[in-house]
Amino acid sequence: MHPDIKTYNAQQDPAHREVCDLLAQEIGKALPKAESKIWHAHPVWFLDGNPIAGYSKQKPGIRLMFWSGADFEEAGLNVTGKKFKDASVFFNDASEVPLRDLRRWLKKAQTIQWDYKNLITRKGKLLKLEL
């Protein structure tokens, strides 16, 4: 785990720290070739410079987000916007994390990706990557 992510997790209250540690471990196992770092103040994993998954502390709890998750077609993930293809879910306790679902979502995250890396150069136009 990236040292900055360890620091981020350690700053959370005990229940949320446990959620963050579990998510970081599972994401790290599922995406071993991903680069992880603190990006926009929270942990994010990237494949070839493209953001794939991350989490952040928000009022409702720890938000696990998949940048291309809207196309996963998963009932357990909430799609919030129309312009971007992200989807997320909130957890307040590690026991709430559905490991089987999480592992399936992480597999989909590797094969279903929108090109966020080049969003600015394309003036906000989002294109699906062919993997």
C-alpha positions, 0 to 999 in steps of 0.5 A: 500500500502506498505510504500516503494511502496508509496515512490517509487511512490512519486519519479516519475514525476506527470503523472507517479506518477498517473500511479503508484498509479493507478496500485498499487491500482488495483493490491492491490485490485485484489491480496489482499493476495499478498505480495508487496515490492520493489524488484530489485528497483521496486514494485512487488507483490508476491503470495506464494513467486512467483513474479506475477506483478510489474511496473518500470520506464523506458525510454518509461514510466511506464512498467507494467509487468506480470511474466507469462504474455506470457501465458495470450494470450492477444493482449494488452501485449507485449511478449519480450523474449523466455526463460522467460514467461513475458509480459508487457505494457508501460503507460505514463498517467493514462488515457492510462491504460485500467482498464477492460483489467488490471483487466482481466490480474490480474485475469489471473495472479492468475491462470496462473503462472510459478515457478520463485520462484524456478528458481535458485534451478532448474538451470534456468529451468522454470516450470508451476505451477498447480493451 
